[in-house]
Amino acid sequence: MPKRLSLVALALLGLSACDNHNDNASSNPTPQPSLVDVKLSVLGRYQAGVFGEGAAEIVDFDAASKQLFVINAAAGTLDVLDVANPATPTKTATLDVAALIGEAIGGINSVAVKDGLVALAVENADKQAAGYIAFYKADGLQPLGFVGAGSLPDMVTFSPDGRFALSANEGEPNATYDNDPEGSITLVNLGDDPMAKAASLSPADVKQLTFNAFDGQKDSLIASGVRIFGPGASVSQDLEPEYIAVSDDSTKAYVTLQENNAIAVVDLASASISGISALGFKDHSLAGNGLDASDKDDSINIQTWPVLGMYQPDSIAAFSQDGVNYMVTANEGDSRDYDGFSEEARIKDLDLDPVAFTDASIQDNPKLGRLAVTTTLGQDTSSGLYTKLYSFGGRSFSVFKEEDGQISLVWDSGDEFEQYLAEHLPTAFNSDNDEQDSFDSRSDAKGPEPEGIAVGSIGEQRFAFVGLERIGGIMVYDITDPQAPIFQDYFNNRDFDAVDPLDAGDLGPEGLHFIPAAHSPNGKPLLAVGHEVSGSTVLYQLDTSTRS
């Protein structure tokens, strides 16, 4: 049965509802709006009927036509859902993008919608070759045109003002690691009339932003904490753009470089990459940053360990507040694990420095022995022994800020996700997304794996929604004060007892999209989520109550 899991953090309310009374103010001050708490409830659901093949991944919404656009990786198409009645989403069309491009494609990876214009990130049939961005009109699904992108365009988005479309071109190597294309960002200038421009684009309107200018800075980038480690790779080849968020004023784009544990900053006016910031490491030896590191201890065991976590965010969302650009990230983690090169190892298989790690028993399986870490960091070059251990992902979401091109950490959720799941779903803790009886099976990897993130405002408050890829479900936080987010809700309708996978609920949340009340088909704020494992697209309604 669906799980309703929520927590009222009364002790924290003072942080977000501070008394701003001024003794010198008027005796009739302007009434302040009441703060609200948010809970999720399922409003409508569309099931593609395909399990475990990515039949519902990235989603976006067009308010005018009241349609959801859903990436169906299982079919290699874009599904179009009519949500005029959001309680009963209905599939009305499927787009075959290969017909527009005129040749075989490798798949559609992402979709974005802005003011009736649809953009798609399209992979080449040769994964290492240049891909495409395709444009359609939402109303009527009229094909408008396409432009070339870089290798493996994995995500596409629009700037808030609609003048630019951007794709993150990951440029992944092939399996044998002897063809490693450059990562890049494609920037399409759509001008003052994006719909008309999309139908008449020329090469002059498209810029391929590369990292070539940073190739001579490899040593300094590594020293700053940017991970550049592919065998024989230049900086340009090693950096892999994953996801893009654009500032509210449409002047800057922030691009996650997941494998590299960094974020790149793009200046849209000059069409240039202005900087790369390393994200640093999460110290799991500190209180509040614990993790369950073993899948072989037959228990929930969240504690501090001498491990540093690489944040390695997948999704990112941006917002501005008090003149500062903020970003929120879902710190999923990712490793390079190819036939020709793999960085993964379990701690039990490493030679640890006995001075740095005085307790040899930490390499036992019930402790740290099973935890996956990278072999590319922490090894002393003279002795060959590991003096530090670096795991994949932060098992959290973070708030960063950008000032003068530099990105710094403002807040991180620490071990709140795992602690909450341990308390409220103890028999399903750190389960996998495609196996029912999989308690604790993801603890040795990346735990709940927060992957998707979306941000939206309700009244004067701003909320973050974080999808947990493995156990499933959506975490909700009030981030109105970006330095002190407040937990709101966790909703997971997964049925952990179901025998038929298609009866198990919504598994593997991938793409999240917030729909404000002003644009919603029912006048209520909604959250659209594509679930790649269950192949289901869900519209959640955001129900509010006055905060006491």
Summary of the structure (lengths in Angstrom):
residues: 548
radius of gyration: 22.9
end to end distance: 29.0
largest distance: 73.4
contacts: 1975
relative contact order: 0.15
helix: 12%
strand: 41%
